Amino acid sequence: MKWKNLETNTIHAGKILDEQFGALNTPIYQTSTHVFESTAQGGARFSGDEQGYIYGRLGNPTVRELERRMAILEGTEDAAATGSGMGAVSSTIFALLKSGDHMIASSALYGCTYALFSNKCKDLGIEVSFVDICNETAIRNVLQENTRVIYAETPLNPNMICVDLNMIAKIGQTTGVTTVIDNTFMSPALQQPAAFGIDVIVHSATKYLNGHGDVIAGIICAKESLISEIKMTTLKNMGAILSPHDAWLVIRGLKTLHLRMERHCENAQQVAEFLEAEPLVKVVYFPGLISHQGYSLVGSQMKAAGGMIAFELNGSFSDTVHFMDTLELCKRAVSLGDAETLIQHPASMTHSGYDPETRRQAGISDSLIRLSVGLEHADDIIADLHQALEACRN
């Protein structure tokens, strides 16, 4: 059942009731296979004449509850859970594209997504054009008869540029191209791309959806026919499935998603304002600042600015490393969306796979830092950043 408000849906939507024992929490169906009452029933399930579970790689009740809930939260017909965020990206892309097809993607992307598109897609005969995904003219200039997908993140990883979803959806709808948006940085608590006409939404559920840094998972949300195709082709055959226990951890995390996102957003706003006033900081990229390119989308496309910040120091690569290594509370780690504040250096970590010139064109400088603002008290996060900046001044 779908409820009116997201806060209720994160807890109750799509719940599969335990009719036998009445368990409040979702049971973990920790089984690799399912028993048939008869050979005929097994045959009927394999043929599709009867609904039911067969084998863990093809579906699981715990995983199914997560999928049902995420479809409701994102406002799509259905969803598929995967073993990682990259499992969601690859299962989607290879279900939509074949050799000879063309895809348009943002020039700035998560490092592994960029590597998949620039290397493996090329190996498989799929052409990819990387463009300024905020520029409608740039997108239309590379459209081809064989263009099948437009892919973007918003905000972009790692420099927090925001993409106008209405613009992307309009291009897709007028050309018949499938639009895919990675909504990891926002989560459905802050942004629902399907409401703007986007066809497919992917997540690294490792991040805000789970929120506790103890699981690797992914989600694909789309119309029922596409989800069914993904489940029975790329997801089934490549095997990037989610385990029942990991699905249960994400379900547990979703229950507090709206509360956590409120705190992430409140803290990030204070941290961004501190950094913007700091002389050693060259520029801050955060949609909650009026100086940011995506500020006008907050309150319309995005309910709030989120918990992710990027900023550049007035300094060299080595100065940036010194700042990073002086931090005490902020943890040097490459994930995001955890209770802990996490900080990383894209040029040497997540985006080191870009060659220097491509990285520069994507707006990823040697002094760019990405900060996932956690749930600690904002004053303590700011104090840690301040003492590291002071160390760079001395």
N, C-alpha and C positions, 0 to 999 in steps of 0.2 A: 504494500500500500504506500502511496505517496502522500506526504503531509504538506501543509502549506509552507512551512518555514524550514530553511536549511538546518537550523539547530536541531530540530526534531528528526529530520531525515538522516542526519549523520549517525543517529543512534538507532532508529527504528526501520528505516526504509529497506525494503527487500528482504526483511528478516524471514528466515525459514523456521517455523515453529517446531519445537521438539515435542511432538504430540505424545510420545511414549513416556517420557520422564518429566516433561515440563521444565527443562533447564532454562534459566533466564538468559545465560550467556550462550552464544553459538557453540555447539559441539565441534570438536576437531575430529573430522572423519579421517583418521590416520590409517588409510588403507590404500594399497596399490591397485586392487581389483575389486570387482563387485560380483556377487553370486547371482546366477539366474535360477528362477524357479523351475525352468525346463529348458531343453534344447531349443524348443520353438520360441520361447521368450528371448533367448540369446540371439537367435537368428533375426527375430523381429526388431530387436534393438540395433543390430548391425545394419539392417536394411533401412532403418529409419521409420518403420511402420509403428514402432512403439517407443515412447519416450522413456528414458531411464539411464542409469549410469552403467558403464561397461568396464572402463579401465582408467586409471588415474590420469594418464596423459590426455584423455578425451573429456575429462570432466570430473568434478568432485563436489559434493554438497557444500562444504565449507567455502571453497573457492567460488561456487556459484552465488552464495549470499553476497560475497564481496562484489562480484560483477553486477548483480542486481542493484545493489546500493549505489555503486558508482554511476551506473546508467541513469538512475534517478537524480543523483547530485549534479551530473553534467547535462541533464536534459536530453539524453539520447535514447534511442529505442533499446539498445543493448550494450554490453561491454564484455571484454575478454581480459582476464588477468594473465600476466606473464611473469617469468622468473626474474626479470630485471627491466629497467627502463629501456635499455638497448634491445632487449627482447621484444618490447612493445614497438620500438621504432623499426627494427628489421622485419618483424612479422608483418607489420603494416605495409612497409615500402615494397617488399617482395611479393605481397599479395596484389598490389596495385600496378606494379611495373614489370615489364619483361624486356628482353633484349630488343633494341631498336626504339625503345620509348625514351622520352625526354622529361626531365624534372627541373623545376626552378626552385632554388633554395636560397636562404639567406646567406650572405657572406660571413656573418658571425653566427656560429653554432657551438653547442657543446662539442668538445674536442673529439670524442668517439663518434658522434653523429657525423661530424665533418669527415673523419677518416673513412667511415662507412660509405659516405656519398662520393668522396673524391677518389677512393681506391677500389673498393669492392664493386661498387656500381659500374665503374669504368671497366673492370675485369669482366663483368657480365654483359657488357654491351649497352648499358644504360647511360645516356648522356645527362650530365647535370650542369646547369648554368647557375653560378653563384652571383647574386646581385644584391644591391641595396634594397632590401625587402620593404622598406618604408616608402620607396619611390615607385608610384604606380606606373609612370612612364618607363622606368627601367625594367619593370616586370613585363610590361606589354611589348617592349622592344625585343625581348628574347623568347616570346611565345612562338611556338612552332605548331605545325599540324599534328605532330606526334607528342606534344606536351600532354602529360597525363596527371601530373601532381604539382602543386605549389606547397612548399613546406617551410614553416617558420616556427620560431619560438617567440613568445612575447610575455614579459620582457626578454630580450635577447641575452643569451649567456655568452660572455660574462659582463658586457658593458651596459646592460640594463636599458637599451633602446626599446621603446614601446612601438608595437606595430598596430595600425588601425585595422581591426578585424572586419569592420564593414567594408573597407576597401578590398581586402583580400577575398572576402566572400563574394563581393560583386564581380570581381574578375573571374572567379571560379564559376559562378552561376551563368555568366554571359558567354563563357567559352566552353563549358562542359568539363572543365578541369577539376579534379578532386582536390580540395583544400585540406591540409593537415596542419594542426597547431599543437605544439608541445606546451602544455599548460602547467608544467611542474612548478614554476616560480610563483604562480598565483594560487593554484588549487581552486576547486570549484567554490570554495568559501568566498573568494574575491573576484573570480572571473569565470564565466561560462560561455566559451566560444560558440557553442551550438546555437545560443540565443541570437547570435549575429549572423548565422548562416553558414558557419564552418562545418565541413562534412565529418572530419575525424579529429578526435582529441586524444593525445597520448600523454602519459605521465610516467615519470619515475616515481613510483609509489614509495620508494625508499625514503623520499624526502618528506614534505609536509604531510602527506596523507598518513604515513605511519608516525612520523614525528619523534621517534625515540631512538633512532640510530641503531636499531637491532634487527633489521631485515633488509633484504634486497628484493625488490618487486617492481612490476610495471603494470600499467593499465591502458587499454585501448577502448575508446567509447565512440560508437558510430551507429548507423542504422543496422537493423537486425540482419539483413541479407549480407552485408559486408562482414559483420562479426562472425556469422556462420561460415562464410567462405574462409576467413582468416583461421578460425578454429579447426576447420577440416582440411586445410592445406598447409600454409606456412607454419602455423603454431604447432599443429600436430606433427608435421613431418620434420621440422627443425628441432622440436622438443623443448622450446623455451618456456616451459610451463611453471606455474607457481605451486609450491607445496601447500598442503592443507594447514600446516602449522604457521607458515609465513602469511597465508591469507588471514588466519585468525589474528595474527599480530597487527595487520593493517586494519582489520575490522575494529579491533580494540583502539587503535590510534585514532580512527575516524570519529569516535565518540567525543573526543575533546578538540576536534579540528577547529571549530569556530572560536572556542576560547583561546586556544593557542595562537591562532592567526591574529586575534585582537591584540594580544600581548606582543607578538612579533612586530606588528605594524606600529604600535605605540612606541616600542623601544627603538625601532629603526628610524622613526621620524626624529627622535631626540638625538640619536647618534649622527644622523645625516646633517642635522643643523649644527652640531658641534664641529664636525669635520669641515663643513663649508666655511666656517668662521676661522679655521686654523690656517695660518700663513704657510706652513709647510705642505699643505695639501693644495695641489694645482687645480683640481676639479673634482666634483662629486657627482656621480650618476645615480640619482634616486628619484623616482617619479613623484614623490611627495614634496619635492622642492620646486618652487616656481621657475627656477632656472633650467629645469629639466625638459627635454624635448617631449616627454609623454605626460606632462603635468595636466594638460587639458583632458586627458582620458580618465583621470582619477575622478570617480563619482559618476561617470557615464559608462565607459566600458569596464573599468575596474572599480570595485567597491571601495578599495583602499590601495595604498601604494605598495604594500607588501613588506617583507622582512629582509629583502636583499639589497645590498648597496655595493657599488663599485666606486673606487676613487683612485686618482693618480697622485703620487707624491711629486713635489718639486725636487727631483733628485735622479740619480742614476740607478742602474740595475743593482749595484752593490749597496746603495743607500736603502733601496727597497728591501733587500734581503736583511740588512741590519735592523730595520724597523720590525720586520716580521719576527726575527729571532729574539727580539727584546720583549715581546708580548708575554704576559703571564696568564691572564684569565682567558683570553681568546686563544682557542686551540687551533694549531696549524693542521688543517685537515681539509680534504677536497669535497666533502659532501655538503649538504645544506639542509635546512629545515629541522634540525635537531633542537633539543632543549638548550644545549650548549652553544655558545657563540663560536662559529668556525670561520677561519680566515685562510685564504690561499692566494698564491701568486700565479695567475694564469700562464704567463709567458714561460715559466719553468715547470709548471705542473699540468693542469688540465688541458692547456692549449699549446703545449710544447710540440705537438705533432704538426702544427702549422709551420711552414717555412717562414722565415722572418718577414719577407715582403708581403706574403699573404696575410700574415698576422697583423701587420701594420695597416693593410687595406681594410681589414675587418675591425679596426679601431682598438686593437689590443696592444698597448704599448708595454715597454719593459718595466714601467713603474706602476702599471695597473694592478690593483688589489681588489679581490672580491671578498665581501664580508657577509656572512649569513648571521644576522643578529638573533641571538637566542632569547631565552626566557628569564635570564638573570635580571637583577635590578639595573635599569639603564645607567644609573650613576656609576655603578661598578664597571660596566663595559666602557663607559667614557673615560673613567679614571685609568684603565689599563691602556687604552689608546693614547691618552695624554702622556703617560709616563714613557711610552715607547717613542712618541714624537719628541719629547724632551731629550731622550737619549740621542736622538739623531741631531738635535740642535747643538749638543755639547761636543 
